[in-house]
Amino acid sequence: MKICVLVKEVPDAGVRKRIDPASGRLDRSGERTLNPYDTHAIEAAMVLREGGEVEVSEIVAVTMGPEGAVRALHKAVSLGADRSVHLCDEALVGSDVAATGYALAAALEREQPDLVLLGQQSDDGECYTVGAIVADHLRMPSLTQVIKLDVVDGGLRCERQAEYGYDTVEVALPAVVSVGDAINEPRYPSLKAIMGAKKKPLATLSAAEAGIDPGRVGAGGSGAVWSGAQEPPAKPAGQIIEDEDTDATVAQIIAWLEQRKLI
Ligand SMILES: Cc1cc2nc3c(=O)[nH]c(=O)nc-3n(C[C@H](O)[C@H](O)[C@H](O)COP(=O)(O)OP(=O)(O)OC[C@H]3O[C@@H](n4cnc5c(N)ncnc54)[C@H](O)[C@@H]3O)c2cc1C
């Protein structure tokens, strides 16, 4: 089984996210990191490989992003991927989620994977839709929010986290599966793996090399247009009740809750 894992470089959780009003795009300056949700997808690939139920011939990390996104690929390789593919081209800048999914599918088509794994969302865009778009372009079944993966009769039996419980779904391969963060506890990369990551094969692909129609990507090929953003309204200041006399404090809290019909 050949597995491709989609990974993305995102601003670090500590960076305050903001839209750049000039470009209408997320300001991606500052510290960046591998999208934490993607580490669960890489770990899921590693668990399939180590489980022994199926022979995993290759785990390939795939990203679309600017030159710096190569750091996310190195991290993915340090976590277990065998090699990586970087789709990187000026023509892709400004792609919305539909164009991004189309471009990623084109890169994946060259790889012919049996299984495509993704995280449930990205920590910056949070569109939750890349998996479904990629699956549609590849004409593969799409499963989301998968929290358990088992190999059965050449396919997969997946448990999906649904709103009111769990769905068990069997799917034939090839398929596109986005995993929930409850699926596993990603491992930490070893120092040796971190040091060796830059030596693992990395292919950089231009849009033309991936067979991408330039009219379907970039700002020109994207239907979504950013039209504005507003800061959330400021929250009114909270009320601090000092606990000097516990009975009086409790009475004050109860009165506060009763006033708002909370008790
Ligand atoms: C109008 C518009 C303009 C935009 N312009 C730009 C731009 O100029 N530059 C820019 O960087 N972004 C841009 N974006 C955002 C970019 O399109 C999103 O990053 C992309 O749509 C993916 O959505 P997401 O990250 O929210 O994916 P989600 O669906 O939330 O993520 C699910 C999973 O998909 C995978 N994934 C997502 N994106 C990638 C990727 N690029 N490579 C590999 N795997 C991926 C990850 O595994 C992730 O865990 C723009 C979006 C819009 C709407």
The ligand as a Gaussian input file, in Angstrom:
#p B3LYP/6-31G(d) Opt

LIG

0 1
 C       -9.821000      33.925000      -1.486000
 C       -8.751000      33.089000      -0.885000
 C       -7.429000      33.389000      -1.177000
 C       -6.407000      32.646000      -0.609000
 N       -5.122000      32.957000      -0.888000
 C       -4.115000      32.247000      -0.351000
 C       -2.757000      32.548000      -0.615000
 O       -2.454000      33.461000      -1.366000
 N       -1.782000      31.812000      -0.017000
 C       -2.086000      30.777000       0.807000
 O       -1.162000      30.137000       1.318000
 N       -3.364000      30.464000       1.082000
 C       -4.380000      31.165000       0.537000
 N       -5.667000      30.873000       0.836000
 C       -5.908000      29.818000       1.782000
 C       -5.727000      28.508000       1.096000
 O       -6.573000      28.393000       0.016000
 C       -6.051000      27.469000       2.125000
 O       -4.893000      27.227000       2.831000
 C       -6.522000      26.242000       1.412000
 O       -7.762000      26.574000       0.913000
 C       -6.578000      25.076000       2.278000
 O       -7.593000      25.268000       3.224000
 P       -7.337000      24.910000       4.686000
 O       -5.901000      25.044000       4.976000
 O       -8.296000      25.642000       5.518000
 O       -7.672000      23.351000       4.629000
 P       -8.513000      22.423000       5.576000
 O       -9.559000      21.799000       4.732000
 O       -8.920000      23.072000       6.867000
 O       -7.372000      21.392000       5.910000
 C       -7.560000      19.985000       5.899000
 C       -6.245000      19.334000       5.642000
 O       -5.897000      19.618000       4.292000
 C       -4.503000      19.621000       4.155000
 N       -4.073000      20.823000       3.460000
 C       -4.656000      22.046000       3.444000
 N       -3.950000      22.873000       2.682000
 C       -2.898000      22.184000       2.196000
 C       -1.800000      22.488000       1.372000
 N       -1.642000      23.689000       0.852000
 N       -0.890000      21.518000       1.094000
 C       -1.048000      20.277000       1.604000
 N       -2.054000      19.927000       2.402000
 C       -2.973000      20.858000       2.696000
 C       -3.922000      19.511000       5.510000
 O       -3.564000      18.175000       5.707000
 C       -5.078000      19.844000       6.456000
 O       -4.921000      19.209000       7.641000
 C       -6.729000      31.574000       0.284000
 C       -8.053000      31.273000       0.572000
 C       -9.071000      32.012000      -0.005000
 C      -10.492000      31.641000       0.326000

